[in-house]
Amino acid sequence: MEIINDIKLMQGRFSRVCVALGTFDGVHVGHREIIAQAVEKARSVAGTSVVFTFTNHPLSVLDPSRCPPQIATLEEKAEVLRELGVDVLLAIPFTAAFLKLSPQQFIALLVENLQPTNVVVGPNYSFGYRSSGNPDFLAEAGEKYGFAVSIHPGVHIDEQIVSSTLIRRLVLEGNVETAARFLGRPVSVRGTVVHGKKRGAKLLGFPTANLAVAPQRVLPDKGVYVTVIVIGEAVYHSVTNIGLNPTFEDGDQTIETHIFDFKGNLYGRIVDVKFLKRLRSEQRFDSLEELKRQIGDDALAAREFFSRQKI
């Protein structure tokens, strides 16, 4: 998959473009259906499938105070799109200038640079100044400029429409199992392993990998989770704590992963932690011994989970 960050670089390069339009934060199961439709249409005409999105959330420009934490980084989004068979990811910055484009100007930009034959959007897709363009407006423009428009219906699970907003809420609540059903994969956090206070190894007997993650990234609620950690091509069972370490009264939130049956130096490595199940909420313990016993119980519960799930 080719990644392009300037829409003008698309001019004249690709034929029979079938493009999916959207923010696609998280690339959840609803997004996947929209994108899969664009990929299928492109393949049916020996064309090029394109996902057109932004490198930043539109609200980061429209109203930064309301900009939601992101479910996935652009890099993680690109990995999912590659797995879906997308040919080109067109990811451009959402700027103040782009914000001022009218719906007609946005369509002119699309036609001039992509010359699409097919455009696929979700039912709530909006574009142009003050989000005044909608799928029906896009369909009318398609008749004028010669591209077909497919409006994919919303996807429901358990009578709830799948949305990035819902997934963020579930993650923030710590409900990672339900969030995974809407995402179509486990909730995942990518970060760099950094030096911590080394209490896990020295005081508690459970060494941990401490993660530094990108700002504005949605994180599961404070607590302890059954996880797997991906290190390069290897996958290890693990248990992860997200919280403020109230027993030690640190005050700074940390993400600490104890990796089962692993020895090695991970400092500076980029890893992915995938959250499978919440074990408990964050707790304050009256003594170090009480905390050690609970960590041991958490590790045992995680190992039992893996023995049942065969992961």
N, C-alpha and C positions, 0 to 999 in steps of 0.2 A: 504494500500500500504506500502510495506517495502522499506526503504531507506538504501542503502549500499554504503559505501565510499571507499571500497577496493576491487578491482576486484578479488583478490585471494579468497575472502570470498564467491564468487559465485560457486567455484568448487564443483561439485557433489551435489549441493543443489536443483537444479530445473531441471525438465524434459521438453522436447519438448519446448525449449526456442524460442520464436519469438521476435526478438529484433529490435527496431528502433534506428538508429544511427544518431546523429546530435548535434549541439550546442543548437538549439531550443530556442533561446532568445525570450521571449515574448510568446512562444507557440501560434503563430498566426494561422489563418485558414488553411494555407498550412501545417504547422507543424501538426495540428490536424488531417488532412487527413492521413498523414504518420503514425502517432501514432495509429489512429483508425484502420488502416489496420493491424498493428502488433497485436493489441488487438483482432481483429476479427479472425485472423489466429490462435492465441493462443487458443481462445475459441473453435474454430472448431475442434481442436485436443486435447482438455482438457489439454492444455499446460500452459506455463507461459509467460505473456507479460512483456517485459523489455524495458525500455528506457535507453540507454547508452549515457551519456553526461558528461559535465565537471562542476566542481564547480566554475571555473573561465574561462573567455574568452580566447581562445588560443592566441589572439593578446597581452594579458597582459604579455606573455612570449616571443612571436615572435617579437613584436615591440610595447612596451608600449605606445609610442607616438601616435600610430595609433589605440589604443584600444578604441572602441566606448563606449559611456555610455550605460548602460544596461536597457532594457525595463522592466525586472522583476528580482527580487532577486531569489535565489535558492528556498527559502521558498515559494514564490508566485508561482514559476514554479511547485513545488511539489503539491501545492493545485490544480492547473489546471489538472495536470496529474492524480491525484487521482479521480477527477470528470470524467475523460475520461475512467476510469476503468483499469488503468495500475496496474499490480501486483507488479512490482519491479522497483524502480528508482535507477539505478547504476550511481552515480555521483562522479567522482574521480577528483583529482586535475590535471590540465594540467601543467606538469613540464618540465624543460629543458631536463630531461632524456626521457620523453615521446615524446618530440619534435624530438628527434634523431632516433626514431623507423622508420625503412623502412616500406613500405607498406606490405611486406611479414611478417615482425616481428609483425606488428599490427594485421594482420589476425591470425598469430600463437597465439597471446595473446587472441584473441577473441575465437578461437577454443578451446584452452586449458582450459579456465576458464568458458565459457558459453556453449560450445557444442551446438551452435544454430542449429535449423532445418530450420528457416526462418530468413532472414535479410531484413529489409525495409529501404530504403534511398530515399532522394530527388534527383532530376536530377543533382544538382550541388555539391553533397557531395564529399568531398575530405579527404584524410587521408594519414598518413605516412610522411616521411621527405620531406620537401618542397612541401607538398600537392600533391605528385606525384602519389598517388593512387586515382582512380576514380571509379564510379559505374561499368563500364565495367570490370575493373581489379578485382573488388569485385565479379562480376558474374563469371569470369573465376576461381577465387579461390573457389567459391561455388561448382563448378563442381568437383573440386579436393577433397574438404573436406566434401562434402555431405550436403551442406545446400543450400536452394533455396534463390534467391535474387530477390526482387521486387523493381523496380525503379519507384517511384511514380512521375507522371508528375507535372510540376509546376502548381499552381493554379492562375487563373487570375480573377480580378474584374475590371470591366470597362476597359477592355483591358490592364490592368497593372498587371504584375506578382507580387504576394504577396511576400514581403521579409521583413526581420527585418530592413534592411537598409532603405527601403522606409518608414516604420512605424516610425523609429527614426526621419527621416526628417520631417514627418508630425507633430509629437509631438513637435519637436523643433520649428516649424513654428506656433504652437498653433492651428493647424487644428485637434482638438481632435475628431471631429465628423467623418471625413474621416478615421482617424487612427483607430477608433473603428470598422469601417466596415472591415478593413483588419485584425485587431486583433481578431474579433469575440466577443468582449466585450469592455466595456469602458476602456479608458486609466486610470490607477490607480496608485496612489503613496502611499506607506506605510511609516509611520513615527511614531516617538514618540512625544507626546505632551510635549513641554518644555515651560519654562517661557520666555515671550517676554518683550517688553517695556511697556505693559499694556495701550498703547494709545487707543486701540480699545474700551475698557470699560470706561476709565477715560476721554478721550478727545472727542471721536467720538460717543459714545453711542452704539457702535457695538462691543461687546466683541468677541475675536477670539481665536481659538486654533492654536497655533504656532507649526509647525512640523519641527522636525529634521529628515532628511532622510539619507539613506546610501550614501556614496560617489560613484561616477561613476554611478549615477542613472540618466536616461534621464528625463528631466522635461519639461513640456509645456512652451512655450515662455512667457515672462513677460506680465501680463495682468490679467483681471478679468474673472472668469469662473463660470458658473452654475455647481454645484457639488452635490453629495451626500456623506455623511461621514458614514462609518460603524464603530460602536463602540460596540464591542462584537457581540451580535446577533441583535442589533438594528441598523436601518438605518434612518438617518435624512436628510432632505433637507438642503442645505447649499449654500453659495457663497464663492468662494475662490480667493484670490489675490496672485499672484506670482510676486515678483519684488523687487526693491531696495528702495522703499518708497521715491521717489524723492522729494516729498513735504517737507519731514523732512531731506533730504540729509544724510541718514544713510550710504549708500554705501554697506551694506550687504544684500544679497538676502534673502528674507523670503518667507515662505509659510504660509499664514494666512487664516483660515477658520472661517467664521461666521456661526454658526449653528442655524437654525430657531427652535424656540420653545423648547429650551434645557436649562436646568439648572443642574449644577453639576460640580464637580472637575475632570478634565481629566489629570492633570499633571502626567506624567510617563506612561500614557496609550498608547498602540500601536493602531493606527487607520488606516483605509484605506480611502483615498479621491479619489472618482471616478469623472473624468472630463467629463461632458456631452455636454457643449456648451461654446464657447468663447463669452463673452459679449463685451469686448473692450480691447484695448491695454493699457499699462501703461501710465499714464499721471501725469504731475506735476501741482499742483493747487497753485494759488496765495495766498489763504487764507484757514484757517481751516474750515470756514463756507462753502466755495465752495466745499471742499473735503467732508464734512459731507453730503451736498446735493447730491453729486454724489454717495456716498456710499448708501444713501437711495434709489436713483434711481436704482442702481445695485441690491439691495435687492428686490425691487419691480419687476424688470424685471425677476429675478430668480423665484420669487413666481408665476408670470404670466406664466413662462415656465412650472412650475410644474402643474399649474391648467389646462394647455392645454394637457400635456403629461400624466397626471394621474399616475405619478411615485410615 
